[in-house]
Amino acid sequence: MADHKENVTLHNILGNRCPVCEEDESQLGDYQSRPAILRNHYEYIDLFDKYEAGDNTAGIELKERGIKMT
């Protein structure tokens, strides 16, 4: 069990984002008529590896998804 602040640290995401889904922070707390896109941490690992290899577009995509670049 972890609270939101601990989940943010554990999952290396921005503080205003959901640790479970990729919903935009402006939509959090609102009723959604469609299911949220769940986070795929394996995809983040691949994107981070590309970013470390010099692919700046991978870094931009990670930031858009609310992932910290640390």
N, C-alpha and C positions, 0 to 999 in steps of 0.2 A: 504494500500500500504506500502510495506517495501522494503528496498534495501537488497542486499545479506547479509551484516553484521548483520542487524536486524533479518533476517530470520534464520541465524545461531544461534543467541542468543535465539530466540523464540522457535526454534525446538530442541535446545540442541544438535546440530550436530557439527562436526569438520568443520573448516573454509574452507577447500578445497573440500567440498562435496556439492552436490546438495540438496536443502531442499525439493525437490519434488520427486526425484527418488533415487534409490540406485546404480546408475551407478558409476563405479570405476573412481576415479579422473583422471586417465590417459586417459580415454575415453571422458571426457567432451570436448565439442566443435567439436568433430568429428561426421561425418555422421554415423548413426547406421542403419543397415538393419533390425533390430528387435526392437520392442517397449521396452522401459525401464521399469524396475520393479519399480512400485510406492511404496512409503514408507507406511507401515502399522503401525501407531502409537499405535494401540491397542496391536499388537504383541510385540512392544517394551516395553509396560507396563508389559505384562506377563513375558517377559525375564528379566526385571529389578527386578521384584518381586522374581523370581527364584534366581537371582544373590544376592539379599539381604538376601535370605534364606540360602546362602552358596554354590550355584551351580556355580562353576567357569567357566564351559563351556558356560553358558548363558552370562557371562561377556565377554568372548572371542568373542562370536557371535555378541554382541552389538558393540564391538570395531571394528570388521571387517566390520560392516555395517555403521561405521562412527558416532556412537552415543557416546557422552561424558558420562562418568561415574560419574555424579554429581547429 
